[in-house]
Amino acid sequence: MKTFRFGVIGCGLMGREFASAAARWMHLTDAKARPEIVAVCDTNPDLMGWFQTHVPSVAQATTDYRELLANPDVDAIYCAVPHVLHAEFYTDILKAGKHLLGEKPFGMDREQNRAIVAELAEHPELIVRCSSEMPYFPGAQKVIAMAASGEMGEILEVEAGFLHSSDIDPMKPINWKRMEHINGAYGCMGDLGMHVLHVPLRLGWFPDTLHANLVKRVTERPDGKGNTVPCTTWDNATISSRVRTAGQDFPLILKTWRIAPGESNTWYIRILGMKKSAFFSTKQPRQWQWMDYQGSTQSWNTEDLGYGSVFPAITGKIFEFGFADAIQQMWAAFVDELAGGTANGFPCASPAEAAAHHAVLTAALQSGLENRVVTVDYD
C-alpha cells in the first residue's frame, strides 16, 4: 500500500482528529494508500508534544511552518490555522509543491480566497481540497443519492443547517473565532458555512438571490485574564435564498447558528419534493427519513442504516456510525484521490465549491448589513 507523508500545520483539535484517523487506518478494508504524519508545526509546543508522544512517525516538530514546507519528506499538508492566516499559509503550501487539505472557509474572506485560487491555478498537478466531513454520514449519503437521482420531482424547499449551543453562555471565555480581525467579518458563517453549503453546491444548487438575518446577541466575553473584551463576530445567521437551475426554482434555507438552545453539534439536511422527500440529522446518526408520495397516504418512513460508509470498513453493518468515522471517511476520500482514485464517487469539497461558498457568504454579509435582497455574484 502506498504511503503519503503528511505535515500538520496547526496541531489543535482537528489536527488530533486526523492523527487518530490515520492511526486507525487498518479500519478501512479497501484503501489504496495510507497517510503517515511525519512533521508537525504549531506556535504552542505543548500541542506539538501531544503528536510527538502519540504519533511515533513524527520526525520534525517546528514553530516555523516554512521549515516544515522545506522538508522534502513531506508530500502533503493538513492546515488548520485561524482564518486570517489562510491566504498566506495556503499559497505558501502550494508554492512549496505540497498537496493540501485545508480547513474551511479556505480564506478569511473572498479576497483571500481569490488569492488562494489564483495560486492554485499555477499548480494543476496538486490535489487540493477543503475540509467538510458531515456529508460522509451514511444518512447524508442516502439523502444526497435520492436528490441526485432526480426521483424527488419538483423541489419545494431545501434546508441545511449547523447548530451549536455552547455560546449561549455569556461567561464562556472568548477565543479567536469571536474576534472579527482573526475570524473574519463572516462570523459564524465563515466557520460553519461550508458545512451547510457542501451538499447543495455538490448537487448543483447555487443560490441566485438571498436575504440574510444576522444576529449578534453576546457583545462581550471574559478574556480569561480577569477582564471583559468585545465579542465582535456574528453569533447566528439565517440565509433565505432562491435557487433557479435545471428547470427547478425553489427556496434554499441555510442556518449557521452558534447560539442554538439545546443543540450540541447538529448538522442536518432536509429536501422536500413533489414526489419524494428526505431528511437526515446527526441527532439521529444511524437513521434517515424519506417519504415516497404516490397519490395516497403521505407518511414519513424511518430506516436504521447502521454502518454503511463510502469507504468499506471492518465495523459490522449493525453498528452505529459516528463523528470520528465521518472524519476518517473524509480523509479516506482525500488520500484516495492522492493515489489516483475517484474518492469512491464522493470527493472532499473542492476549491471551486469553496469559492462558490465565498460568493454566497459575501452576498449574505452584504444582505445582513444592508437588510436587502442581494444577487450572488459567482464571477
Buried (B, 14 or more C-beta within 10 A) or exposed (E): EEBBBBBBBBBBEBBBBBBBBBBBBEBBEEBBBBBBBBBBBBEEEEBBBBBBEEBEBBBBBBEEBEEBBEBEEBBBBBBBBBBBBBBBBBBBBBEBEBBBBBBBBBBBBBEBBBBBBEBBEEBEEBBBBBBBBBBBBBBBBBBBEBBEEEEBEEBEBBBBBBBBBEBBEBEBEBEEBBBBEBBBBBBBBBBBBBBBBBBBBBBEBBBBBBBBEBBBEBEBBBEEEEEEBEBBBBBBBBBBBBBEEEEBEBBBBBBBBBBBEEBEEBBBBBBBBEBBBBBBBBEBBBBBBBBBBEEEEEEEEEEEBBBBBBBBBEBEEEEBBEBBBBBBBBBBBBBBBBBEBEBBEBBBBBBEBBBBBBBBBBBBBBBBEEEEBBEBEBE
